[in-house]
Amino acid sequence: MVTRKKRIFKRLSIRILVANMFLLAIIITASVAISLQYSANKRIAVSHMLSSMNLLSDHMSDSVYSLENDAKQTVSLLAELIDTNLSDASIKRKSSLFAQFLNKRPELYSLYIGDKQEHFFQLINLDSAKDIRQRMGAQPDDRWAVVEVSGSNEKRIRQTYFYTSTFHLNHQQTENSNFYPTERPWFAASAQNDIYKTPPYLFQHLQISGQTYAQRIRNSDQVVGLDILLSSLSDQLSQSSSKLINGHEQAFLFSQNGEIIASNINSTHSVITPEIQPILLSQQQKEAITNLGRLKVSNQNDWRPFDFSESGVPKGYFIELMQMISAMTGLKFDYINGFSREQLVQKYKDDGIDILLSVQKAQHTDIEGLYSVPLLDIPYAIATKNITPEPKSLSDLNGKNVGFLGRWSVLPTLKTHFPNIKWQESITEQDLISRLQSGQNDAIIGASPVLKSTISIMEAEDLQVYDELKEINNFVPNHFYLVTKEKQKFALDLINQALSQITPAQRDALDAAWLQQHTQYMQNHLDIPFKKLIKTADDSNAKQPLIIKKNDDTRYYIFIKNIGNDIFTKQYFTAVITEEMLFQQATKEAFHSALLSALVMVILLPIIWLFSTPIVRPIRQLQRVTEKIKLRQFDDVAFVDSNIKELWQLSNSFVSMSQDIKQHEASQKGFMEALIRLIATAIDDKSAHTGGHCYRVPELGLMLSDALEKAEEGPYKNFQFANDNERLEFRIAAWLHDCGKITMPEHIIDKGSKLECTYNRIHEIRTRFEVLWRDAEIDYLHKVHIEKQDPTIALTTWEERQTILQEEFALVAKANIGSELMSEKDRQKIKEIGAQKWTRHFSNRLGLSPAEEMMLVKQDQAGNLESEQLGQQAVIETLLSDKLEHIIPRVKNIYYPPSLGIKMSIPKHQYNQGEIYNLTIKKGTLTKEDRFKINEHIISTITMLESLPFPPELSRVPHYASTHHERMDGQGYPRKLNAEQLSIPDRVLMIADVFEALTASDRPYKKAKPISIAIDIMFNMCQEGHLDLQLFRFFLESNTYLKYAEKFLPEEQIDIVNIKPYLEN
């Protein structure tokens, strides 16, 4: 048997397949072209970016050089022009002089003069940055701001004058000040002959970052300074980059140590902390805080991630912590940066700073003052090269060079406890890392987060950090504090109170932002691999652009160029852009090309669809040919013309195949009909009861169905079999309608009398009457010769007895025929006759067949036989009897599947051969057991035909063949179908079966009836709800009955029939 595999993919139309093949070819061609175009566009994009970057770097180099040169010339010229007498000049005169220089370059923020007497004069260019006016409280028409700081201690004030462009005074401000020029990095580092340029630091007044160019005036204690805001450089960088490149790049100016000087993006790092609750302060405390003013707080340059600055902006864990304290207490802090750690400590000692951050309370420290509660516990760690075995303790480093920061206050303690270690001092963390990488040190020790941060920034991938050196913690504390002077005890108390109220959730937020691996700060910083960039920029042969990939798999293209030197450090320009943004234009053009290709394909789709017609059309015609073959319409199969050779050959094959199938089907049909006729003939030949029934019923049924199809009016004018297959289906059903009778016992089918079994038992009954006849004669002779009774009387008695026996036997014999309806009186008389006694002298157990003996044994075991009858001689028996041995039980239980719809009541016994039971049948010769056995032939018909694999076009054969015993009123068998459930072919076979049975002359159990009587009987059956009256009338009107009679009945049965009475309503 051929089985079909389950398909995973849906079958496609050949037109769709052909169209898709065309589309696929177009798509492949377009994809190759677009890919080549995309690749070329990518190269063009990189080339264009390199060209734009070079232009931008040249422009920025020129701008930075020009700005720096102008700044230096301005400071140098002012140092030459200004003498000590200028300090006595009016504000307007000094301002006008300074304004002449600042007007030349809008990027210059301010010019100022300071001296050792702490006098300070400054002219601020309010147009140098967007937010200067807002920060200083200037009005829109203000052009210049003059700041003068003078006085000492509590009387030191800052006066700010706001002038228009014509130096008309608009308004002024006066406020206390803690600004001292000698404390600023530009004053301390300036020299007479050289111009000093500071690293980026925080301007104290506005707390914004910038750089200062300063020079000491010859032979004086005065210093001239010029400030440039880093925001001005960033604005210039943003404007230039937006013109030359597409605006999606990150452009930077950074120094040799990786510090960003200017950028075209706002690099911010904020900590998302839970809501901060202010401390409840008394009114007195609030006033004290106001009078306290702004406290100066130290800010280191490079102690990441706790306390450092980027482009002069304070950042780090401790800075964020101080901002939280400020929010909780209301204390205001100004951060002082731009100095080394040693300089910040000295300024604290000199009262130039109020609060010193990031301090350890060590035994050998020289920092005195009031210490806060611990700000944080910072664990120590050891860093070594990856190839170095992990040190388990500090003792493993004995005899080795171990680096540390020289400013580390706990170092004397470590040297005391571990004297065998060769301690090597370094100034900065970067120097520590470099010495370790170069092999000068075998290991370095420091705060774990600081080491990790510095290693990450320096991209020291060859180093490994080992955390939690508890051994160090046993000797030195790891707590860090802030320290202040006694005069700031009030502020310290507030700070300690705030520290005690910082929640664990707020601490966790600070840890997540600054101390944990892959923090936002570290990730932002690592976007730019400065060390690799600087190496590339200094190498003229290095290939650009650099391509790096971040942890999120984003690819970056980085361009780098050295744009010149300042006094101390080199400066570099770099542009960073994601691969997605760099190739955006290339991707966009590829998308447009793909869109255009798709549009062309959509336009070409109807043409492609049309091109598939020469293939699809004949295939569809061949498909219709296969449908005709499937429907067995072989004569309608024609050639399909096609210019495609293979399709033409396929068409020829279809035509040839259809003819072969037609011939094969004809032979199969002939064989099947011959086989069916053979079965029907065998059934008829098997029993004279059926005679030619199985042959004549289909003939009559076909006659009537042909007449129905030819009807042009009346209720059956629309009746037609749909095709020859339906006609064949009906014909086969008619031939096989009684095929189940082949399973029926002959003695049941041929039962012509009530006592008939395999023989007519009336002869056995007659013999018993003969016994009674002889008994009557013996009784007469006994009375005359033995008892000596009167012979006349005895003779009369004998003759009367003989007459009664003759009458009684005649009644029994008449009842046995069953041709008439038996009255209740006759049935009772039969029972009375049967009650007469006679004597049996011979055993009823002799000469039995094995089957009879087995049945008697079973009944004996079941206690169903009387003991006096068990083979005894001289047993008194009745003339007629219903004995237990007359009952034949069923061999097996009968079960009909519900799917067959059988609704027949099943008798308890298979047969009941009781003599009185049979003789008292009211009508006919069959008991209910016999009738069920006869009716069971239709069930055999159903089961036999349902078991055959009829094709779909013959699927109703079992149904048609099994409905000819149904009734219109639903009282028929086997399914009790009603009129609504019986089709016209069903009703045709019902009429054909009845008419043939009534007129058949070859039945041994009945006489054939003339057609007039048969029609009258059938009319009565219609009235009783047995047959379809409307179809019966058509049977008469169409003369089908007469045509059948003329063909199959003898002339003596064909009498004249007046059909008009049967046609009237």
Secondary structure, DSSP 8 states (H G I E B T S, - for coil): -------SS----HHHHHHHHHHHHHHHHHHHHHHHHHHHHHHHHHHHHHHHHHHHHHHHHHHHHHHHHHHHHHHHHHHHH--GGGGGS-HHHHHHHHHHHHTT-TTEEEEEEEETT--EEEEEETTSSTTHHHHHT--TT--EEEEEEE--GGG-EEEEEEE-TT--EEEEEEEE----GGGSHHHHH--SSS-EE--SEEETTTTEEEEEEEEE-TTSSEEEEEEEEHHHHHHHHHHHHHHHS-S-SEEEEEETTS-EEEESS-----------------HHHHHHHHHH-EEEEE--SEETTTEEEETTEEESHHHHHHHHHHHHH--EEEEE-SS-HHHHHHHHHTTS-SEEEEE---TT----SEE-S-SEE--EEEEEETTS---SSGGGGTTSEEEEETT-TTHHHHHHH-TTSEEEEESSHHHHHHHHHHTS-SEEEEEHHHHHHHHHHTT-TTEEEE---HHHHTTS--EEEEEE-GGGHHHHHHHHHHHHH--HHHHHHHHHHHTSTT-HHHHHHHTS-HHHHHHHHH-TT--SSEEEE-TT--EEEEEEEEEEE-SSSEEEEEEEEEHHHHTHHHHHHHHHHHHHHHHHHHHHHHHHHHHTHHHHHHHHHHHHHHHHHHTT-GGG------SSHHHHHHHHHHHHHHHHHHHHHHHHHHHHHHHHHHHHHHHHHH-TTTTTHHHHHHHHHHHHHHHHHH--SSTTTT---SSHHHHHHHHHHHHTTTGGGGGS-HHHHT--STTBSSSBTHHHHHHHHHHHHHHHHHHHHIIIIIS---HHHHHHHHHHHHHHHHHHHHHHHHHHH--S---HHHHHHHHHHHT-EEEE-S-TTSS--HHHHHHHHHHHHTT-S-GGGSS-SSEEEESS---GGGEE--SS-----GGG-------SSSEE--HHHHHT-SSSS--HHHHHHHHHHHHHHHHHHHTS---GGGTTHHHHHT-TT--TBS--SSS--BGGG--HHHHHHHHHHHHHHHH-S--TTS----HHHHHHHHHHHHHTTSS-HHHHHHHHHTTHHHHHHHHHS-GGG------HHHH--
